[in-house]
Amino acid sequence: MNKQKKLTQAQKGLLRGLKIFRVDEECIIVIMLMTQKAFQTEMMIDYMISHEKATQEELLSKAMEISKLKGKSH
């Protein structure tokens, strides 16, 4: 049985933002998987807002850093 999980509003916002930043589809998938928890999604969006010129590589690097965080500490 295939169980699909719907995206939260924050995840939809992150997805739109990654497209605006012209991140390729494969990288979008990786970033979305690494920032699945609500606080991680919010941190990624905050990073993008404060780093409007971030490259795909910088976004991926930040997502990797965020994915290692366990709690809500920033």
C-alpha positions as YAML, in Angstrom:
chain: A
units: angstrom
residues:
- id: 1
  name: MET
  ca: [0.00, 0.00, 0.00]
- id: 2
  name: ASN
  ca: [1.46, 3.35, -1.06]
- id: 3
  name: LYS
  ca: [1.14, 5.93, 1.70]
- id: 4
  name: GLN
  ca: [1.65, 9.48, 0.43]
- id: 5
  name: LYS
  ca: [2.53, 12.25, 2.83]
- id: 6
  name: LYS
  ca: [1.20, 15.71, 2.05]
- id: 7
  name: LEU
  ca: [3.51, 18.69, 2.29]
- id: 8
  name: THR
  ca: [2.97, 21.24, 5.05]
- id: 9
  name: GLN
  ca: [2.53, 24.91, 4.15]
- id: 10
  name: ALA
  ca: [6.13, 25.56, 5.22]
- id: 11
  name: GLN
  ca: [7.40, 22.71, 3.01]
- id: 12
  name: LYS
  ca: [5.39, 24.10, 0.08]
- id: 13
  name: GLY
  ca: [7.00, 27.49, 0.73]
- id: 14
  name: LEU
  ca: [10.46, 25.93, 0.83]
- id: 15
  name: LEU
  ca: [9.77, 24.11, -2.42]
- id: 16
  name: ARG
  ca: [8.68, 27.36, -4.11]
- id: 17
  name: GLY
  ca: [11.75, 29.11, -2.75]
- id: 18
  name: LEU
  ca: [14.12, 26.44, -4.03]
- id: 19
  name: LYS
  ca: [12.56, 26.77, -7.48]
- id: 20
  name: ILE
  ca: [12.99, 30.56, -7.35]
- id: 21
  name: PHE
  ca: [16.66, 29.98, -6.45]
- id: 22
  name: ARG
  ca: [16.85, 27.81, -9.60]
- id: 23
  name: VAL
  ca: [17.87, 24.69, -7.72]
- id: 24
  name: ASP
  ca: [17.70, 21.59, -9.93]
- id: 25
  name: GLU
  ca: [15.10, 18.90, -9.24]
- id: 26
  name: GLU
  ca: [17.52, 16.31, -7.87]
- id: 27
  name: CYS
  ca: [18.95, 18.81, -5.41]
- id: 28
  name: ILE
  ca: [15.46, 19.94, -4.39]
- id: 29
  name: ILE
  ca: [14.58, 16.34, -3.53]
- id: 30
  name: VAL
  ca: [17.72, 15.97, -1.41]
- id: 31
  name: ILE
  ca: [17.15, 19.27, 0.41]
- id: 32
  name: MET
  ca: [13.49, 18.46, 1.07]
- id: 33
  name: LEU
  ca: [14.44, 15.04, 2.48]
- id: 34
  name: MET
  ca: [17.13, 16.54, 4.72]
- id: 35
  name: THR
  ca: [14.81, 19.20, 6.15]
- id: 36
  name: GLN
  ca: [11.63, 17.21, 6.81]
- id: 37
  name: LYS
  ca: [11.11, 18.24, 10.44]
- id: 38
  name: ALA
  ca: [9.18, 21.48, 10.92]
- id: 39
  name: PHE
  ca: [12.03, 23.30, 12.69]
- id: 40
  name: GLN
  ca: [14.46, 22.22, 9.94]
- id: 41
  name: THR
  ca: [12.15, 23.52, 7.21]
- id: 42
  name: GLU
  ca: [11.81, 26.83, 9.06]
- id: 43
  name: MET
  ca: [15.59, 27.12, 9.50]
- id: 44
  name: MET
  ca: [16.14, 26.47, 5.80]
- id: 45
  name: ILE
  ca: [13.59, 29.13, 4.83]
- id: 46
  name: ASP
  ca: [15.18, 31.59, 7.28]
- id: 47
  name: TYR
  ca: [18.59, 30.90, 5.74]
- id: 48
  name: MET
  ca: [17.26, 31.50, 2.22]
- id: 49
  name: ILE
  ca: [15.60, 34.77, 3.27]
- id: 50
  name: SER
  ca: [18.85, 36.08, 4.73]
- id: 51
  name: HIS
  ca: [21.04, 34.72, 1.89]
- id: 52
  name: GLU
  ca: [19.19, 35.79, -1.25]
- id: 53
  name: LYS
  ca: [22.22, 35.16, -3.48]
- id: 54
  name: ALA
  ca: [22.99, 31.66, -2.14]
- id: 55
  name: THR
  ca: [24.08, 29.15, -4.75]
- id: 56
  name: GLN
  ca: [22.68, 25.65, -5.09]
- id: 57
  name: GLU
  ca: [25.84, 24.30, -3.48]
- id: 58
  name: GLU
  ca: [25.51, 26.67, -0.52]
- id: 59
  name: LEU
  ca: [21.86, 25.70, -0.05]
- id: 60
  name: LEU
  ca: [22.72, 22.01, -0.15]
- id: 61
  name: SER
  ca: [25.54, 22.53, 2.35]
- id: 62
  name: LYS
  ca: [23.22, 24.41, 4.71]
- id: 63
  name: ALA
  ca: [20.57, 21.68, 4.41]
- id: 64
  name: MET
  ca: [23.19, 19.08, 5.35]
- id: 65
  name: GLU
  ca: [24.16, 21.15, 8.39]
- id: 66
  name: ILE
  ca: [20.50, 21.58, 9.41]
- id: 67
  name: SER
  ca: [19.77, 17.87, 8.94]
- id: 68
  name: LYS
  ca: [22.23, 17.03, 11.72]
- id: 69
  name: LEU
  ca: [20.35, 19.12, 14.29]
- id: 70
  name: LYS
  ca: [18.13, 17.15, 16.64]
- id: 71
  name: GLY
  ca: [16.22, 19.84, 18.53]
- id: 72
  name: LYS
  ca: [14.92, 23.33, 18.09]
- id: 73
  name: SER
  ca: [18.16, 25.05, 19.10]
- id: 74
  name: HIS
  ca: [19.35, 27.38, 16.35]
...
